[in-house]
Amino acid sequence: MASADLRQELDCSICLNIYTDPVTLRCGHNFCRGCIDRVLDTQEGAGAYTCPDCRAECQERPALIRNIPLCNIVGRFLSTRPDQEETGIFCTYCIHSPVPAAKSCLMCEASLCDKHLRVHSKSAEHVLCDPTTALGNRKCSVHKKILEYYCTEDAACICVSCCLIGEHRGHHMQSLDEASEKKKEKLRNVLQKLTTKRADTEKRVESLQERKREDQEKAACVTETVTALFRDIRRQLEDLEKRVLSEISRQEQRVSTSVSNLIQQLEIKKDELSRKMCHIEELCNMSDPLTVLQEPDTGDLCDTEDTETHDNQVHGAGDLDVGLISGTLHTLSDKITGINTGIYVKERADLLLNANIRISKKFPRIRHRGHLSLSAAQPSWGTRAYLGLDN
């Protein structure tokens, strides 16, 4: 008895069957989502929406909130009956305990279990079908009779009265089975075409995915190659910079030593000249003519090296060998010229690497063809002047 009472609490007041996806209105009443949707659709344009149970009004269409606890209760209740069918439709006449329905009668608009089906009317007007809750959809909305024919002109399912006295009188009719088979044949043709199109689409998707993978692999290969290329260029530039700076430092040390020696010699010469100048000034300040005349001839006092001789000594001290440095820098172009990678660039977008490391601005899509030479030109005029290669 307790089971029967629980079963009644799980019935929707609209379809009188166990809840299917139960939802709750603001007033707290529960209904099947499909049932309350159909009721609210019929109330469109009436000015207000009302609850089928308590007639509570709402100006706007109420939001349907899913009743999760009730869903769980229904699920557990159904799981305790292993003989219940997946449809969840029970016999209309078994009111004390839920019994799965075996058939539904379109005439009676009721579902029957095996027990009630044995005592049900066997007359032709009592048409039996698989268990369903949408029994009203199988009857004519005008004559309330079972739909038995299909009007090909109006594409509508109709009853006998529609054929004889209704608006479909005189139209071409087909039985539901015949019309259904023809429609199924059309649907099979459409399905076959759609299947073919889907297969073609899948092939195109697979082809594009394969191409995407190939492009990603090529891009990764090109990235690795270019990264290694520039890593090698940077290493060579660093080595070349060290050699050039070392050469400049060596030459600067040599020239500095030579100039320091000349400075020391000239300082000695300057002291000697200063001493002679003081002696001459003393002679010039003497008042005794005899003493002045008895001094040795002053011609040897001016016996010094001329300015040109000193200039030659200064120039002979040496200078930075710019030609040697320029020759070292020329190796940069020679090293870059020898670089050859495995990249092929479509169209004319060759990478140009020279002493000032210029790369073409236009870099189109890279396609792997097995080889690409990064050509290196001679340094431009501005670069040669900057590096001192034209000296």
Residue pairs with C-beta under 8 A, 6 or more apart in sequence:
1 96
3 97
4 95
4 96
4 97
6 77
7 18
7 77
7 97
7 98
10 18
10 19
10 73
10 74
10 77
11 17
11 18
11 19
12 18
12 19
12 20
12 22
12 30
12 31
12 32
12 35
13 29
13 31
13 52
13 53
14 31
14 32
14 35
14 36
14 39
14 52
15 32
15 35
15 133
16 92
17 32
17 88
17 89
17 90
17 133
18 74
18 77
18 78
18 88
18 90
18 98
19 30
19 31
19 32
19 70
19 71
19 74
20 32
20 33
20 34
20 88
21 32
21 33
21 34
21 66
21 71
22 30
22 31
22 32
22 33
22 66
22 67
22 70
22 71
22 74
23 30
23 31
23 32
23 33
23 36
23 64
23 65
23 66
23 67
24 30
24 64
24 65
24 66
24 67
24 70
25 31
25 36
25 51
25 56
25 62
25 64
26 56
26 58
26 62
27 51
27 53
27 54
27 56
29 51
29 52
29 53
29 54
30 67
30 70
31 39
31 52
33 64
33 66
36 52
36 64
37 64
39 52
40 49
40 61
40 62
43 49
43 50
47 59
48 57
48 58
48 59
49 57
49 58
49 59
49 60
49 61
49 62
50 56
50 57
50 58
78 84
78 88
81 98
81 100
83 100
84 98
84 100
85 100
85 101
85 131
87 101
87 131
87 132
89 100
89 101
89 104
89 111
89 131
89 132
89 133
90 98
90 99
90 100
90 101
90 111
90 113
91 98
91 99
91 100
91 101
91 111
91 112
91 113
91 115
91 116
92 101
92 110
92 111
92 112
93 110
93 112
93 113
93 116
94 113
94 115
94 116
99 113
99 115
100 113
100 131
101 111
101 112
101 113
101 131
102 112
102 113
102 114
102 117
102 131
103 111
103 112
103 117
103 128
103 129
103 130
103 131
104 110
104 111
104 112
104 128
104 129
104 130
104 131
104 132
104 135
105 111
105 112
105 120
105 126
105 127
105 128
106 126
106 127
106 128
106 129
106 135
106 138
106 139
106 146
107 121
107 125
107 126
107 127
107 146
108 120
108 126
109 135
109 136
109 139
110 135
111 131
111 132
112 120
117 128
120 126
120 128
125 146
127 146
129 138
132 138
138 146
138 147
139 145
139 146
139 147
139 159
140 146
140 147
140 158
140 159
140 161
140 162
142 161
142 162
142 166
143 159
143 161
143 162
143 166
145 159
145 160
145 161
146 159
147 157
147 158
147 159
147 176
148 158
148 159
148 160
148 175
148 176
149 157
149 158
149 159
149 160
149 162
149 163
149 173
149 174
149 175
149 176
150 156
150 157
150 158
150 173
150 174
150 175
150 176
150 178
150 179
150 180
151 157
151 158
151 162
151 168
151 171
151 172
151 173
152 171
152 172
152 173
152 174
152 179
153 168
153 171
153 172
154 168
154 171
156 168
157 176
158 166
158 168
158 173
159 166
162 168
162 169
163 169
163 171
163 173
174 182
218 366
218 367
218 368
219 366
221 342
221 368
222 343
222 366
222 368
225 341
225 342
225 343
226 341
226 343
229 339
229 341
229 374
232 339
233 336
233 339
233 353
233 357
236 332
236 335
237 332
240 328
240 329
240 331
240 332
240 335
243 328
244 325
244 328
244 329
247 324
247 325
247 328
248 320
248 325
251 318
251 320
251 321
251 324
252 320
254 318
255 317
255 318
255 319
255 320
258 317
258 318
259 314
259 317
261 317
262 313
262 314
262 317
266 310
269 304
269 305
273 304
276 301
279 301
280 298
280 301
283 292
283 295
283 298
286 292
322 388
322 391
323 391
325 388
326 387
326 388
326 389
326 391
329 355
329 387
329 388
329 389
330 389
332 355
333 354
333 355
333 376
333 378
333 379
336 353
336 354
336 355
336 376
337 376
339 353
339 374
339 376
340 371
340 373
340 374
341 372
341 373
341 374
342 368
342 370
342 371
342 372
343 366
343 368
343 371
343 372
343 374
344 366
344 367
344 368
344 369
344 370
344 371
344 372
345 351
345 363
345 364
345 366
345 367
345 372
346 364
346 365
346 366
346 367
347 364
349 360
349 362
349 363
349 364
350 360
350 373
350 374
350 375
351 359
351 360
351 372
351 374
351 375
352 358
352 359
352 360
352 374
352 375
352 376
352 377
353 359
353 374
353 375
353 376
354 376
354 377
354 378
354 379
354 380
354 383
355 379
355 380
355 383
355 384
355 387
356 379
356 380
356 382
356 383
379 387
379 389
383 389
384 390
